């Protein structure tokens, strides 16, 4: 199921470098939970390690070693943040896109502007390990990823 292709049509949100957008992006990054998973410095961090097989490490968002977003286009950012889908078209299992799906274009652009302003930090690659029983639940549809919880056809809210 994690390997399924999720085709989501998106309208790219143009990149910005505007200092006001970067400032807003930092506030949103800190207040909307991005830093909880990706770290204050954006290098990614272990989010879950329950000692029983469930392990989640969020991706490095900086241009440092193992940075996951270096080649992201405007559309890729929309797909990841609003829809929880990576460049390859697969679900970002623990990306809380249901929380970010309703960001305005300006808010989304601001978060991207802030992330793109982060200095390079070498980090570890993103990782996901599910114990067997969670794989079974997920495969049977009894456990959903975030992409299954949102209406991908719903347009973003207006500013």
C-alpha positions as CSV (number, residue, x, y, z in Angstrom):
1,X,0.0,0.0,0.0
2,X,2.9,2.4,0.7
3,X,4.1,1.8,-2.8
4,X,0.8,2.8,-4.4
5,X,0.9,5.8,-6.8
6,X,-1.3,8.7,-5.7
7,X,-2.0,11.1,-8.6
8,X,-2.9,14.5,-7.3
9,X,-3.4,17.4,-9.6
10,X,-2.0,20.5,-8.0
11,X,-1.7,24.2,-8.9
12,X,1.9,25.2,-8.1
13,X,2.4,28.0,-5.6
14,X,5.2,30.4,-6.8
15,X,8.3,30.5,-4.7
16,X,9.1,33.8,-2.9
17,X,12.1,35.2,-1.1
18,X,10.3,38.2,0.3
19,X,11.6,38.9,3.9
20,X,8.0,39.3,5.2
21,X,7.1,35.9,3.8
22,X,10.2,34.3,5.3
23,X,9.3,35.8,8.7
24,X,5.7,34.6,8.4
25,X,7.0,31.2,7.3
26,X,9.2,30.9,10.4
27,X,6.2,31.7,12.6
28,X,4.1,29.1,10.8
29,X,6.9,26.5,10.9
30,X,7.2,26.9,14.6
31,X,3.5,27.2,15.5
32,X,2.0,24.7,13.0
33,X,4.2,21.8,14.2
34,X,6.8,21.5,11.4
35,X,9.6,22.0,13.9
36,X,8.2,19.2,16.1
37,X,9.1,16.6,13.4
38,X,11.7,18.3,11.2
39,X,13.5,20.1,14.1
40,X,14.1,23.7,14.7
41,X,17.1,23.6,12.3
42,X,15.1,21.6,9.7
43,X,17.6,18.7,9.8
44,X,14.9,16.2,10.7
45,X,14.7,14.1,13.9
46,X,13.4,10.9,15.3
47,X,9.7,11.4,15.9
48,X,8.8,7.9,17.1
49,X,11.0,5.1,18.4
50,X,8.8,3.0,20.6
51,X,11.3,0.2,21.1
52,X,8.9,-2.3,19.7
53,X,9.5,-1.8,16.0
54,X,7.7,1.5,15.2
55,X,10.4,4.0,14.1
56,X,9.8,7.3,12.3
57,X,12.5,9.8,11.4
58,X,11.4,13.0,9.6
59,X,13.3,14.2,6.6
60,X,16.0,16.8,6.5
61,X,14.6,19.9,4.8
62,X,17.9,21.7,4.5
63,X,20.3,21.7,1.6
64,X,22.8,19.6,3.8
65,X,23.6,16.0,3.4
66,X,20.5,13.8,3.0
67,X,18.3,16.8,2.4
68,X,15.1,15.6,0.9
69,X,13.7,18.6,-0.8
70,X,16.7,20.0,-2.9
71,X,15.0,19.2,-6.2
72,X,11.4,20.0,-5.1
73,X,9.5,22.2,-7.6
74,X,6.7,24.5,-6.7
75,X,4.2,21.7,-7.4
76,X,6.2,19.2,-5.3
77,X,5.9,21.5,-2.3
78,X,2.1,21.7,-2.8
79,X,1.8,18.0,-3.2
80,X,3.8,17.2,-0.1
81,X,2.3,19.9,2.3
82,X,-1.3,19.9,1.2
83,X,-1.6,16.3,0.0
84,X,1.0,14.2,1.8
85,X,2.5,12.9,-1.4
86,X,6.2,12.8,-2.3
87,X,7.9,13.4,-5.6
88,X,7.6,9.8,-6.6
89,X,3.8,9.9,-6.0
90,X,3.8,7.9,-2.8
91,X,2.2,8.7,0.5
92,X,4.2,10.4,3.1
93,X,2.9,8.1,5.8
94,X,3.2,10.4,8.8
95,X,3.1,13.8,7.1
96,X,0.1,15.6,8.7
97,X,-1.2,17.0,5.5
98,X,-4.7,17.1,6.9
99,X,-3.3,19.9,9.1
100,X,-1.8,21.8,6.2
101,X,-4.4,21.1,3.5
102,X,-6.2,24.3,4.4
103,X,-3.3,26.6,4.3
104,X,-3.8,29.6,2.0
105,X,-1.3,29.9,-0.9
106,X,0.4,32.8,0.9
107,X,0.9,30.7,4.0
108,X,2.2,27.7,2.0
109,X,4.6,29.9,0.1
110,X,5.8,31.5,3.4
111,X,6.6,28.1,4.9
112,X,8.5,27.1,1.8
113,X,10.3,30.5,1.8
114,X,11.4,29.9,5.4
115,X,12.5,26.3,4.8
116,X,14.5,27.3,1.7
117,X,16.2,30.0,3.8
118,X,17.5,27.5,6.3
119,X,21.3,26.9,6.3
120,X,22.6,23.5,5.3
121,X,22.7,21.0,8.1
122,X,23.8,17.4,7.5
123,X,21.1,15.0,8.6
124,X,20.1,11.4,8.4
125,X,17.7,10.3,5.7
126,X,14.0,10.0,6.5
127,X,13.1,6.5,7.8
128,X,9.9,4.6,8.4
129,X,9.8,1.1,10.0
130,X,6.5,-0.4,10.9
131,X,6.1,-3.6,13.0
132,X,4.3,-6.5,11.4
133,X,1.0,-5.9,13.1
134,X,0.9,-2.2,11.9
135,X,1.8,-3.3,8.4
136,X,-1.2,-5.7,8.5
137,X,-3.6,-3.1,9.8
138,X,-2.4,-0.6,7.3
139,X,-2.6,-3.0,4.4
140,X,-6.1,-4.0,5.4
141,X,-7.2,-0.3,5.5
142,X,-7.8,-0.3,9.2
143,X,-5.0,2.3,9.7
144,X,-5.0,5.2,7.3
145,X,-2.2,7.5,6.2
146,X,-3.0,11.2,6.0
147,X,-3.6,11.1,2.2
148,X,-6.7,9.0,2.9
149,X,-8.2,11.5,5.3
150,X,-8.5,14.5,3.1
151,X,-10.4,15.6,0.0
152,X,-7.7,16.2,-2.6
153,X,-10.2,17.9,-5.0
154,X,-11.0,20.7,-2.5
155,X,-9.4,24.0,-3.6
156,X,-7.3,25.9,-1.1
157,X,-9.0,28.6,0.9
158,X,-8.7,32.2,-0.3
159,X,-6.6,34.7,1.6
